Amino acid sequence: MIYYFPLQTLELTGLEGAGIAFLSPTLLAVTPFWKLVNKKWVLALLRVMTVGSIASLQAPSATLRLVVLVLGVSSSLIVQAVTWWTGSGLQRYLRIWGFILGQFLLVVLRIWYTSLNPIWSYPLANRVILTLSTIATLDRISTDGDCSKSEEKKTSEAAKGMARRPHWLLAGAAFGSLVFLTHWIFGEVSLVSRWAVSGHPHPGPDPNPFGGAVLLGLVSGLMLSTCSWFPGSSGIWWVTGAASAAGLLYLPTWAAAVSGCVLGLFTASMWPQVLGHLVSSGSRPGKTMTIAMIFYVLDIFFCAWCTAFKFVPGGVYARERSDVLLGAVMIIIGLNMLFGPKKSLDCLLQTKNTPKVLFRKSEKYMKLFLWLLVGVGLLGLGLRHKTYERKLDKRLPQAPAAEVSAAIWPFRFGYDNEGWSNLERSARLLNETGADFITILESDASKPYIGNNDLTMWLGEKLGFYTDFGPSTRDHTWGIMVLSRYPIVKSEHHLLPSPEGEIAPAITLTVNISDKLVDFVVTHFGNHDSLQALLQREGQT
């Protein structure tokens, strides 16, 4: 939501300061405030504010929507910190695992909505989720007691000893980095394919069905983390994760995609360990969660700076430096593995009063729920794939084409002038044009600060067109999408000379139109001076 405002002006607007909402846990470091939010009625009020922010989709303006979201994010992080650090060991264990499972549920929902987040893209889905969230919140309010009275006396001697160790800084940094890594590369199952994409006829794995492999990798990593024999904190496992991150960043097509799946396995396996370190860090949650959110926000801004360097202060230092960002994230996670306590979320259950039978049942149900999510996700991918193939067959003209129409559109990542998603209206407009070949500029929304939406996949499946997308997300351009009624025989993705301005992409294609090969060239020149324009025109020729 924050990115929408500078997107309209091509410069910082000041509303980026709304990111301060992520620092709301700082208030928990104030003892009177910590005691206040532990009271049942205050926690209930914060929960209602969190759920109410979902209704921001119905707000009449983008600015009002941002204000409501700021209140919701601030409240949610405070609620998260209070509930993770108070209550019985079993309560905290289940709450944290509920958070993890919620991340996977969102990924599966996005499969069924063709990469879009249903909460922020469809009014009906927004209302349904708001209703379900309200019911769940009312249930928590009625069943949870006063947190200030329900907190257990510290658990066991092992937990006490661990709590005295000053790991809160590293634990917070690792948690913030892990959340960012998950959102950056695995917030949607098509992202790995968009990092690894290349030109036809060997474009690499298609997001559907390859997204199923990414989903399986994530779930398998989480499952492995619960196995006692799994070396999740070993140096070898970190080296495996670091090597897979490098492979995703530098290797071509399928090799990069396989590396992405291995990185997904590593990333998911880190969640229980990092969260165990976080809640056992021996500090008030105010300090720890604030550090986590500082690292998360800095990572998000640096990620945006890597591509938007032309329009932001200090952008020259972050230009195309995703390698630095990914390396820093992996190093922080590795340091936490090396110096953090050798504990996972199970440390919350090291109490005399923990009902072991209930724990075993809970673990069993969580695993069943995970595999259910996998089945639902794979079913969604399969149904979408079959539907898309049928549309491609229907769209292909039976008679030889006497003429071909083409269209081009600077898309601004699928948002209208009021900040709302306009994909459905865009699809209707493109369909009404009757164009056979469509190129859409500014279409790479596979970035966490734009929503991690695969617009190429969405429009391709909606319209039943063949697609090409490039250059890859890791090349730091704003992307070019190609939609063709006719099969794409060959394509090449290019990065035009851009010594000063934003990276200018281009695609050259050959399309089979009624057994005749027709060449197309698509470019998106950057925001630049005359010298750079000359270099880009020469590069294009």
C-alpha positions as CSV (number, residue, x, y, z in Angstrom):
1,M,0.0,0.0,0.0
2,I,2.8,2.4,0.8
3,Y,4.4,1.9,-2.6
4,Y,1.3,3.1,-4.4
5,F,2.0,6.7,-3.5
6,P,5.5,7.1,-4.8
7,L,4.4,5.0,-7.9
8,Q,2.2,7.9,-8.9
9,T,4.8,10.7,-8.5
10,L,8.0,8.8,-9.3
11,E,9.5,10.2,-6.1
12,L,9.3,9.8,-2.3
13,T,6.1,11.4,-0.9
14,G,6.6,11.3,2.8
15,L,3.9,8.7,3.3
16,E,6.7,6.1,3.3
17,G,6.9,7.1,7.0
18,A,3.8,5.0,7.5
19,G,6.3,2.1,7.8
20,I,6.8,3.3,11.4
21,A,3.7,1.2,12.2
22,F,6.1,-1.8,12.2
23,L,7.9,-0.3,15.2
24,S,4.9,-0.4,17.5
25,P,6.5,-3.1,19.7
26,T,8.8,-0.4,20.9
27,L,6.0,0.7,23.2
28,L,6.2,-2.7,25.0
29,A,9.6,-1.7,26.4
30,V,7.7,0.8,28.6
31,T,6.7,-1.1,31.7
32,P,3.4,0.6,32.4
33,F,2.4,0.1,28.7
34,W,3.4,-3.6,28.9
35,K,1.2,-4.1,32.0
36,L,-1.7,-2.3,30.3
37,V,-1.7,-4.4,27.1
38,N,-1.6,-7.5,29.2
39,K,-5.1,-6.7,30.5
40,K,-7.8,-8.7,28.8
41,W,-10.0,-5.7,27.8
42,V,-7.0,-3.8,26.2
43,L,-5.8,-6.9,24.3
44,A,-9.4,-7.4,23.1
45,L,-9.5,-3.9,21.8
46,L,-6.2,-4.3,20.0
47,R,-7.5,-7.6,18.4
48,V,-10.7,-5.8,17.2
49,M,-8.5,-3.1,15.6
50,T,-6.4,-5.7,13.9
51,V,-9.4,-7.5,12.4
52,G,-11.1,-4.2,11.6
53,S,-8.2,-3.1,9.4
54,I,-9.2,-5.9,6.9
55,A,-12.2,-3.7,6.1
56,S,-9.8,-1.0,4.8
57,L,-10.4,-2.4,1.3
58,Q,-13.8,-0.7,1.5
59,A,-12.3,2.7,2.3
60,P,-13.2,5.5,-0.1
61,S,-9.7,6.7,-0.7
62,A,-6.1,5.3,-0.7
63,T,-5.0,7.7,2.0
64,L,-7.8,6.6,4.4
65,R,-7.0,3.0,3.6
66,L,-3.4,3.5,4.5
67,V,-4.3,5.1,7.8
68,V,-6.6,2.2,8.8
69,L,-3.8,-0.3,7.8
70,V,-1.3,1.6,9.9
71,L,-3.6,1.2,13.0
72,G,-4.1,-2.5,12.1
73,V,-0.5,-3.4,11.6
74,S,0.5,-1.5,14.8
75,S,-2.1,-3.4,16.8
76,S,-1.4,-6.8,15.3
77,L,2.3,-6.6,16.2
78,I,1.5,-5.7,19.8
79,V,-1.0,-8.5,20.0
80,Q,1.5,-10.9,18.5
81,A,4.2,-10.0,21.0
82,V,1.9,-10.2,24.0
83,T,0.4,-13.5,23.1
84,W,3.8,-15.1,22.1
85,W,5.4,-14.1,25.4
86,T,2.6,-14.7,27.9
87,G,0.5,-17.7,28.8
88,S,1.3,-21.3,29.3
89,G,4.0,-23.1,27.3
90,L,1.4,-25.0,25.4
91,Q,-0.7,-21.9,24.6
92,R,2.3,-20.1,23.3
93,Y,3.4,-23.1,21.3
94,L,0.0,-23.4,19.6
95,R,-0.3,-19.7,18.9
96,I,3.1,-19.6,17.2
97,W,2.4,-22.7,15.2
98,G,-0.9,-21.1,14.2
99,F,1.1,-18.1,12.9
100,I,3.3,-20.5,10.8
101,L,0.3,-22.4,9.4
102,G,-1.4,-19.1,8.6
103,Q,1.6,-18.3,6.3
104,F,1.1,-21.5,4.4
105,L,-2.7,-21.1,4.2
106,L,-2.2,-17.7,2.5
107,V,0.2,-19.2,0.0
108,V,-2.4,-21.9,-0.9
109,L,-5.2,-19.3,-1.1
110,R,-3.1,-17.3,-3.6
111,I,-2.9,-20.4,-5.8
112,W,-6.6,-20.5,-6.1
113,Y,-6.8,-16.8,-6.8
114,T,-4.0,-17.1,-9.5
115,S,-1.3,-15.4,-7.4
116,L,-3.4,-12.6,-6.0
117,N,-4.0,-12.0,-2.3
118,P,-7.8,-12.5,-2.0
119,I,-8.0,-10.2,1.0
120,W,-6.8,-7.2,-1.0
121,S,-8.0,-8.1,-4.5
122,Y,-11.7,-9.2,-4.3
123,P,-14.4,-7.5,-2.2
124,L,-16.4,-10.7,-1.7
125,A,-13.3,-12.6,-0.5
126,N,-12.4,-9.6,1.7
127,R,-15.8,-9.7,3.4
128,V,-15.8,-13.5,3.9
129,I,-12.3,-13.4,5.4
130,L,-13.3,-10.4,7.6
131,T,-16.3,-12.4,8.9
132,L,-14.2,-15.5,9.6
133,S,-11.6,-13.4,11.3
134,T,-14.2,-11.7,13.5
135,I,-15.6,-15.0,14.6
136,A,-12.1,-16.3,15.5
137,T,-11.2,-13.1,17.3
138,L,-14.4,-13.2,19.4
139,D,-13.6,-16.8,20.3
140,R,-10.1,-15.8,21.4
141,I,-11.4,-12.9,23.4
142,S,-13.9,-15.1,25.2
143,T,-11.5,-18.0,25.9
144,D,-8.2,-16.2,26.6
145,G,-7.8,-15.0,30.2
146,D,-6.0,-12.0,31.5
147,C,-2.4,-12.4,30.2
148,S,-1.0,-10.6,33.2
149,K,-2.4,-13.3,35.5
150,S,-2.0,-16.4,33.3
151,E,1.7,-16.2,32.6
152,E,3.5,-19.2,33.9
153,K,6.4,-19.1,36.3
154,K,9.4,-19.8,34.2
155,T,9.4,-23.3,32.9
156,S,12.4,-25.4,33.6
157,E,16.0,-25.1,34.7
158,A,17.1,-25.4,31.1
159,A,14.7,-22.7,30.0
160,K,15.8,-20.5,32.8
161,G,19.5,-20.8,31.9
162,M,18.7,-20.1,28.3
163,A,16.7,-17.0,29.2
164,R,19.7,-15.5,31.0
165,R,21.8,-15.5,27.8
166,P,21.7,-12.2,25.9
167,H,20.5,-13.5,22.5
168,W,17.6,-11.1,22.0
169,L,19.5,-8.9,19.5
170,L,20.5,-11.8,17.2
171,A,17.2,-13.6,17.7
172,G,15.3,-10.5,16.6
173,A,17.5,-9.8,13.6
174,A,17.2,-13.4,12.5
175,F,13.4,-13.4,12.8
176,G,13.0,-10.2,10.8
177,S,15.4,-11.5,8.1
178,L,13.6,-14.8,7.9
179,V,10.2,-13.1,7.5
180,F,11.6,-10.9,4.8
181,L,13.2,-13.9,3.0
182,T,9.9,-15.8,3.1
183,H,7.9,-12.8,1.7
184,W,10.6,-11.9,-0.9
185,I,11.0,-15.3,-2.6
186,F,8.2,-17.6,-1.3
187,G,5.3,-15.2,-0.6
188,E,3.7,-16.8,-3.7
189,V,4.7,-20.1,-5.4
190,S,5.3,-18.5,-8.9
191,L,8.1,-16.2,-7.7
192,V,10.9,-18.8,-8.1
193,S,9.9,-19.3,-11.7
194,R,10.0,-15.5,-12.3
195,W,13.5,-15.4,-10.8
196,A,14.6,-18.1,-13.2
197,V,12.8,-17.2,-16.4
198,S,14.5,-16.9,-19.8
199,G,13.4,-16.6,-23.4
200,H,11.6,-19.2,-25.5
201,P,12.0,-22.0,-26.5
202,H,13.7,-22.7,-23.2
203,P,12.0,-20.3,-20.8
204,G,12.6,-22.5,-17.7
205,P,9.8,-23.9,-15.6
206,D,6.3,-22.4,-16.0
207,P,4.8,-21.1,-12.7
208,N,2.0,-23.5,-13.2
209,P,2.6,-26.4,-12.6
210,F,6.1,-25.8,-11.2
211,G,4.7,-23.8,-8.3
212,G,3.6,-27.2,-6.9
213,A,7.2,-28.2,-6.5
214,V,7.9,-24.9,-4.6
215,L,4.9,-25.7,-2.3
216,L,6.1,-29.2,-1.7
217,G,9.6,-27.9,-0.9
218,L,8.2,-25.4,1.7
219,V,6.0,-28.0,3.4
220,S,8.8,-30.6,3.4
221,G,11.2,-28.2,5.0
222,L,8.7,-27.4,7.8
223,M,8.1,-31.2,8.3
224,L,11.8,-31.9,8.5
225,S,12.3,-29.3,11.2
226,T,10.1,-31.4,13.5
227,C,12.2,-34.6,13.1
228,S,14.7,-35.2,16.0
229,W,17.4,-36.5,13.6
230,F,17.3,-33.5,11.3
231,P,20.5,-31.4,11.5
232,G,18.7,-28.1,11.3
233,S,21.3,-26.1,13.2
234,S,24.4,-27.6,11.6
235,G,26.9,-25.7,9.5
236,I,26.4,-28.1,6.6
237,W,22.7,-27.2,6.4
238,W,23.4,-23.5,6.4
239,V,26.0,-24.0,3.6
240,T,23.3,-25.9,1.7
241,G,20.9,-23.0,2.1
242,A,23.5,-20.4,1.2
243,A,24.6,-22.3,-1.9
244,S,20.9,-22.7,-3.0
245,A,20.4,-18.9,-2.6
246,A,23.5,-18.2,-4.8
247,G,22.2,-20.7,-7.3
248,L,18.8,-19.0,-7.5
249,L,20.5,-15.6,-8.0
250,Y,23.1,-16.7,-10.6
251,L,22.3,-20.0,-12.3
252,P,20.1,-20.2,-15.5
253,T,16.5,-21.4,-15.8
254,W,16.0,-24.9,-14.4
255,A,19.2,-24.9,-12.3
256,A,18.0,-21.7,-10.7
257,A,14.5,-23.1,-10.2
258,V,15.8,-26.2,-8.5
259,S,18.1,-24.1,-6.3
260,G,14.9,-22.1,-5.4
261,C,13.2,-25.3,-4.3
262,V,16.2,-26.2,-2.1
263,L,16.2,-22.7,-0.6
264,G,12.5,-23.1,0.1
265,L,13.3,-26.3,2.0
266,F,15.9,-24.5,4.0
267,T,13.8,-21.4,4.7
268,A,10.8,-23.3,5.9
269,S,12.9,-25.5,8.1
270,M,14.3,-22.4,9.9
271,W,10.9,-21.2,11.1
272,P,10.5,-23.3,14.2
273,Q,14.1,-22.8,15.2
274,V,14.2,-19.1,14.7
275,L,10.8,-18.6,16.5
276,G,12.1,-20.8,19.3
277,H,15.1,-18.6,19.7
278,L,12.9,-15.5,19.5
279,V,10.5,-16.3,22.3
280,S,13.3,-17.8,24.5
281,S,15.6,-14.9,24.1
282,G,15.4,-13.8,27.7
283,S,14.2,-10.3,27.0
284,R,11.0,-8.4,27.1
285,P,9.3,-8.7,23.7
286,G,9.5,-4.9,23.1
287,K,13.2,-5.0,22.4
288,T,13.3,-8.2,20.5
289,M,10.3,-7.6,18.3
290,T,11.4,-4.0,17.6
291,I,14.8,-5.3,16.3
292,A,13.0,-7.9,14.2
293,M,10.8,-5.3,12.6
294,I,13.6,-2.8,12.0
295,F,15.5,-5.5,10.1
296,Y,12.3,-6.4,8.1
297,V,11.6,-2.8,7.2
298,L,15.2,-2.1,6.2
299,D,15.2,-5.2,4.0
300,I,12.0,-4.2,2.3
301,F,13.3,-0.7,1.6
302,F,16.7,-1.9,0.4
303,C,14.9,-4.4,-1.9
304,A,12.9,-1.5,-3.4
305,W,16.0,0.7,-3.7
306,C,17.7,-2.1,-5.8
307,T,15.3,-1.4,-8.6
308,A,13.9,2.1,-7.9
309,F,17.4,3.5,-7.4
310,K,16.9,6.3,-10.0
311,F,14.0,7.9,-7.9
312,V,15.3,7.6,-4.3
313,P,18.1,9.2,-2.3
314,G,21.2,7.1,-2.0
315,G,19.9,4.8,-4.8
316,V,23.3,4.6,-6.5
317,Y,24.6,2.6,-3.6
318,A,21.8,0.0,-3.7
319,R,21.6,-0.3,-7.5
320,E,21.1,-3.9,-8.5
321,R,22.5,-5.1,-5.3
322,S,20.1,-8.0,-4.5
323,D,23.2,-10.1,-4.0
324,V,24.2,-8.0,-1.0
325,L,20.7,-8.1,0.4
326,L,20.4,-11.9,0.0
327,G,23.9,-12.5,1.3
328,A,23.2,-10.3,4.4
329,V,19.9,-12.2,5.1
330,M,21.6,-15.6,4.9
331,I,24.6,-14.5,7.1
332,I,22.2,-13.2,9.8
333,I,20.3,-16.5,9.8
334,G,23.6,-18.4,9.8
335,L,24.9,-16.4,12.8
336,N,21.7,-17.2,14.7
337,M,22.1,-20.9,13.9
338,L,25.7,-20.8,15.1
339,F,25.4,-18.6,18.3
340,G,21.8,-19.0,19.2
341,P,20.6,-21.6,21.7
342,K,20.2,-25.1,20.3
343,K,16.5,-25.1,20.9
344,S,13.3,-25.0,18.8
345,L,9.7,-24.3,19.7
346,D,9.6,-27.5,21.7
347,C,11.4,-25.6,24.4
348,L,8.1,-24.1,25.3
349,L,6.9,-27.5,26.3
350,Q,9.6,-28.3,28.8
351,T,7.4,-27.8,31.8
352,K,6.1,-30.2,34.4
353,N,2.5,-29.2,33.8
354,T,2.6,-29.7,30.0
355,P,0.0,-32.3,28.9
356,K,2.2,-34.6,26.7
357,V,-0.8,-36.4,25.2
358,L,-2.3,-33.1,24.1
359,F,1.0,-32.0,22.6
360,R,1.3,-35.2,20.6
361,K,-2.2,-34.8,19.3
362,S,-1.7,-31.2,18.4
363,E,1.5,-32.0,16.5
364,K,-0.4,-34.8,14.6
365,Y,-3.2,-32.4,13.7
366,M,-0.8,-29.7,12.5
367,K,0.9,-32.2,10.2
368,L,-2.4,-33.4,8.8
369,F,-3.4,-29.8,8.2
370,L,-0.2,-29.1,6.4
371,W,-0.7,-32.0,4.0
372,L,-4.3,-31.0,3.5
373,L,-3.0,-27.6,2.4
374,V,-0.6,-29.3,0.0
375,G,-3.5,-31.3,-1.5
376,V,-5.7,-28.3,-1.9
377,G,-2.8,-26.3,-3.4
378,L,-1.9,-29.0,-5.9
379,L,-5.6,-29.4,-6.8
380,G,-5.9,-25.7,-7.5
381,L,-2.8,-25.7,-9.7
382,G,-4.0,-28.7,-11.6
383,L,-7.5,-27.3,-12.3
384,R,-6.1,-24.0,-13.4
385,H,-3.6,-25.7,-15.7
386,K,-6.3,-27.7,-17.4
387,T,-8.6,-24.7,-17.8
388,Y,-5.7,-22.6,-19.3
389,E,-4.9,-25.3,-21.9
390,R,-8.6,-25.5,-22.9
391,K,-8.6,-21.7,-23.4
392,L,-5.5,-21.8,-25.5
393,D,-7.1,-24.3,-27.9
394,K,-10.3,-22.1,-28.2
395,R,-8.4,-18.9,-28.7
396,L,-6.2,-20.1,-31.6
397,P,-7.9,-18.9,-34.8
398,Q,-8.9,-21.7,-37.2
399,A,-8.7,-19.7,-40.4
400,P,-5.5,-18.1,-41.7
401,A,-5.1,-14.6,-40.4
402,A,-5.5,-11.8,-43.0
403,E,-4.3,-9.1,-40.6
404,V,-2.9,-9.0,-37.0
405,S,-3.6,-6.2,-34.5
406,A,-1.2,-5.2,-31.7
407,A,-1.4,-3.1,-28.6
408,I,1.0,-1.8,-26.0
409,W,0.1,-0.5,-22.5
410,P,2.2,0.9,-19.6
411,F,0.4,-1.0,-16.8
412,R,1.7,0.5,-13.5
413,F,1.6,-3.1,-12.0
414,G,-2.2,-3.5,-12.2
415,Y,-3.3,-0.6,-9.9
416,D,-5.6,2.2,-11.0
417,N,-5.3,5.9,-10.1
418,E,-7.1,5.3,-6.8
419,G,-4.8,2.6,-5.6
420,W,-7.1,-0.4,-6.2
421,S,-6.4,-3.5,-8.2
422,N,-7.8,-3.2,-11.7
423,L,-6.9,-6.5,-13.2
424,E,-10.5,-7.6,-13.9
425,R,-11.3,-4.3,-15.6
426,S,-8.0,-4.6,-17.5
427,A,-8.8,-8.0,-18.7
428,R,-12.2,-6.8,-20.0
429,L,-10.6,-3.9,-21.8
430,L,-7.9,-6.0,-23.4
431,N,-10.6,-8.5,-24.5
432,E,-12.7,-5.8,-26.0
433,T,-9.8,-4.5,-28.1
434,G,-9.6,-7.8,-30.0
435,A,-5.8,-7.4,-30.2
436,D,-3.8,-10.5,-31.2
437,F,-0.5,-9.4,-29.8
438,I,-0.3,-7.3,-26.6
439,T,2.7,-6.0,-24.8
440,I,2.4,-4.6,-21.3
441,L,5.1,-2.5,-19.7
442,E,5.8,-2.1,-16.0
443,S,4.3,-5.5,-15.3
444,D,6.8,-7.2,-12.9
445,A,4.8,-7.1,-9.6
446,S,6.7,-10.2,-8.4
447,K,8.3,-8.0,-5.6
448,P,7.3,-7.9,-2.0
449,Y,6.6,-4.1,-1.9
450,I,4.2,-4.4,-4.9
451,G,2.3,-7.4,-3.6
452,N,4.2,-10.4,-5.1
453,N,1.5,-10.7,-7.8
454,D,2.2,-12.6,-11.1
455,L,0.3,-10.4,-13.5
456,T,1.6,-12.3,-16.6
457,M,0.2,-15.6,-15.3
458,W,-3.1,-14.0,-14.2
459,L,-3.8,-12.2,-17.5
460,G,-2.6,-15.1,-19.6
461,E,-4.9,-17.6,-17.9
462,K,-7.8,-15.1,-17.8
463,L,-7.6,-14.3,-21.5
464,G,-6.3,-17.6,-22.7
465,F,-3.2,-16.1,-24.4
466,Y,0.3,-17.5,-24.8
467,T,2.7,-15.5,-22.6
468,D,6.3,-14.4,-22.3
469,F,7.7,-12.5,-19.3
470,G,11.1,-10.9,-18.9
471,P,13.7,-10.0,-18.1
472,S,13.7,-12.1,-14.9
473,T,12.8,-10.5,-11.6
474,R,16.4,-10.8,-10.4
475,D,17.5,-8.5,-13.2
476,H,16.0,-5.4,-11.5
477,T,13.8,-4.1,-14.2
478,W,10.1,-3.2,-14.0
479,G,9.4,-6.0,-16.5
480,I,7.7,-6.6,-19.8
481,M,4.8,-8.9,-20.4
482,V,3.8,-10.3,-23.7
483,L,0.3,-11.8,-24.5
484,S,-0.1,-13.5,-27.8
485,R,-3.1,-15.2,-29.4
486,Y,-0.5,-17.2,-31.5
487,P,2.3,-19.5,-30.3
488,I,5.6,-17.9,-29.4
489,V,8.3,-19.7,-31.2
490,K,11.4,-17.8,-30.0
491,S,12.2,-14.9,-27.7
492,E,15.2,-13.2,-26.2
493,H,15.3,-11.0,-23.2
494,H,17.7,-8.0,-23.2
495,L,19.0,-5.4,-20.8
496,L,19.7,-2.2,-22.7
497,P,22.7,0.0,-21.7
498,S,21.6,2.0,-18.7
499,P,24.7,3.7,-17.1
500,E,22.7,6.3,-15.1
501,G,18.9,5.7,-15.2
502,E,16.6,2.8,-14.4
503,I,17.4,-0.5,-16.1
504,A,15.7,-0.6,-19.5
505,P,14.4,-4.0,-20.7
506,A,13.6,-5.3,-24.1
507,I,12.2,-8.5,-25.7
508,T,12.6,-9.7,-29.3
509,L,10.1,-12.3,-30.3
510,T,9.2,-14.6,-33.2
511,V,5.5,-15.6,-33.3
512,N,3.9,-18.3,-35.5
513,I,1.0,-16.6,-37.1
514,S,-0.9,-19.0,-39.5
515,D,2.4,-20.8,-40.3
516,K,4.2,-17.5,-40.9
517,L,7.0,-16.4,-38.6
518,V,6.6,-12.7,-37.6
519,D,9.2,-10.8,-35.5
520,F,8.3,-8.3,-32.8
521,V,10.5,-6.0,-30.8
522,V,9.3,-4.6,-27.4
523,T,11.3,-2.0,-25.4
524,H,10.7,0.1,-22.3
525,F,13.3,2.9,-22.3
526,G,14.2,4.1,-18.8
527,N,13.9,7.5,-17.2
528,H,17.1,9.0,-18.5
529,D,19.1,11.8,-20.3
530,S,19.8,12.1,-24.0
531,L,23.1,10.2,-23.8
532,Q,21.5,7.2,-22.2
533,A,18.6,7.3,-24.7
534,L,21.2,7.2,-27.5
535,L,23.0,4.2,-25.9
536,Q,19.7,2.4,-25.5
537,R,18.6,2.9,-29.1
538,E,22.0,1.6,-30.3
539,G,21.6,-1.4,-28.0
540,Q,18.2,-2.1,-29.4
541,T,19.4,-2.1,-33.0
